[in-house]
């Protein structure tokens, strides 16, 4: 491979490529499988297991997001083939995801290990001509190897605390390694990085709509089901609005205003870390919407209601942390609505599921309307006056 074939022009705008979008399709499938895992094991332990599976799949995706952000691989046939092989391995991991703590634990671990090793190999080969990035990858390499090996090793252990312990150790090592290794050496294309993560939010929201539609399609289309489905679409639309109307634009501009270690640290904290909780919040909401459509007249069970209300709250709290990390200020109104959603859980348990969904809809739509009126001038400035104009 040519030493210069992989280089991006740092500071220039690089759109997300068709290969990256194609790669993300496998991630879409993995998200649906996490929802399946939750639906099949609707317990508090099942929720923890679903988060663990999502966390490791997310980290694999995030690794490739960092890779393709600074290294152009579309024009290199060998690199493109490695990406496609990684897609196949990720598909197998997705297929095994519902049984990652059970019958398919070894298969999941093996497929996941292949994905991570291909990522490391492609990174190592592609960054040889850039000592800064190569050094950054080398500092992360021990954790990048150890974590998937622990997950594979967990598959050979009987189900219980030892298996859970290895999974926990793997997640801690993966997410802790960048903090220990530091942010020096990385080179960020801010527009591409923000766009790639924005597309993941759309993917997760789209999966919520698919789950909602499939649930509605299996029911008789009574007036109640149609109303519940409409409320669900309204909730998902509000979640889309809360991210893409202003938040995504402001965060991208803040990322672009930084450089060096500060820029890489913000990319790590705001996108690689905090977006995981946004995505998990969306998945929880998808599960809650699915369970609501199954019986609109009966109250939701506790885990399902916590998924619906708690998922929305988690999504909003991740937004609060996102703004706090990027802007250094607290988003009070989103924090208040998140608290109201959590406080409303006892009410939701006592009313029909369609009423619980209506209550959540009122809260998130109220938030959108409040922000639209209260911050109208600031919103207009951000959306219609780019930096430098």
Secondary structure as UniProt FT lines:
FT   TURN            5..6
FT   TURN            10..11
FT   HELIX           18..40
FT   HELIX           44..70
FT   TURN            74..75
FT   HELIX           77..96
FT   HELIX           97..99
FT   TURN            100..104
FT   HELIX           105..126
FT   TURN            127..129
FT   HELIX           131..155
FT   TURN            159..160
FT   HELIX           161..181
FT   TURN            184..185
FT   HELIX           190..217
FT   HELIX           223..244
FT   TURN            245..246
FT   HELIX           247..257
FT   HELIX           260..266
FT   HELIX           267..273
FT   HELIX           274..294
FT   HELIX           302..305
FT   HELIX           306..310
FT   HELIX           311..327
FT   HELIX           332..343
FT   HELIX           345..349
FT   HELIX           353..374
FT   HELIX           376..384
FT   TURN            387..388
//
